[in-house]
Amino acid sequence: MRLRLATDPVLLARFSALTYNGHRIHYDTPYATGVEGYPDLVIHGPLLALLALELPRRSAPDAVVAEFTYRLVRPAFHPSRIVAAGSRDGDAAEFAVAAEGAGPSLTGTARFR
């Protein structure tokens, strides 16, 4: 299964507020590019993880995720469309989340009860 999420500054600012993340790289473009040297706003790692967790919720709504582990391996930047993909094998699933056309920003696994 695959999911896509378009990103924009409003989404990133709201997610920052929701998670009490005050780091300006997520919502202040002049700061992210001029001070930190990023090409644009940085998409939150936890937002990528939530998109990964959406895969089992939508594809197997009766399955209960008992364990979820992930590793952030590279940043993703606005205005990328984020793509989450995963495959299930029995009581486990593997996930990858990436900016469209780029290598994974997040890799992870889930175990089901």
Residue pairs with C-beta under 8 A, 6 or more apart in sequence:
1 55
1 58
1 59
1 85
1 86
2 83
2 84
2 85
3 51
3 54
3 55
3 58
3 83
3 84
3 85
4 81
4 82
4 83
4 84
4 100
5 51
5 81
5 82
5 83
5 84
6 81
6 82
7 43
7 78
7 79
7 80
7 81
7 82
8 78
8 79
9 27
9 29
9 41
9 78
12 26
12 27
12 41
12 43
12 44
12 47
12 78
13 26
13 27
15 21
15 26
15 44
15 46
15 47
16 22
16 23
16 26
16 27
16 44
19 44
19 46
21 44
24 31
24 32
25 31
25 32
25 36
25 38
25 41
25 42
26 32
26 41
26 42
26 43
26 44
27 41
28 41
29 40
29 41
32 38
32 40
32 41
32 42
33 39
33 40
38 75
38 77
39 77
40 77
40 78
40 79
41 77
41 78
42 75
42 76
42 77
42 78
43 75
43 76
43 77
43 78
43 80
43 82
43 99
43 105
45 72
45 105
45 106
47 82
48 70
48 72
48 76
48 82
48 84
48 97
48 105
48 106
49 68
49 70
49 97
49 106
49 108
51 82
51 84
51 97
52 68
52 70
52 84
52 86
52 95
52 97
52 106
52 108
53 65
53 68
53 110
54 84
55 84
55 85
55 86
55 93
55 95
56 63
56 65
56 86
56 88
56 93
56 110
56 112
59 88
60 88
60 112
63 112
63 113
64 112
64 113
65 110
65 111
65 112
66 111
66 112
66 113
67 110
67 111
68 108
68 109
68 110
68 111
69 108
69 109
69 110
70 95
70 106
70 107
70 108
70 109
71 106
71 107
71 108
72 105
72 106
73 103
73 104
73 105
73 106
73 107
74 102
74 103
74 104
74 105
75 105
76 82
76 97
76 98
76 99
76 102
76 105
77 99
80 99
80 100
80 102
81 99
81 100
82 97
82 98
82 99
82 100
82 105
83 97
83 98
83 99
83 100
84 95
84 96
84 97
85 95
85 96
85 97
86 93
86 94
86 95
86 96
87 93
87 94
91 111
91 112
91 113
92 109
92 110
92 111
92 112
93 109
93 110
93 112
94 107
94 108
94 109
95 106
95 107
95 108
95 109
95 110
96 104
96 106
96 107
96 108
97 104
97 105
97 106
97 108
98 104
98 105
98 106
99 105
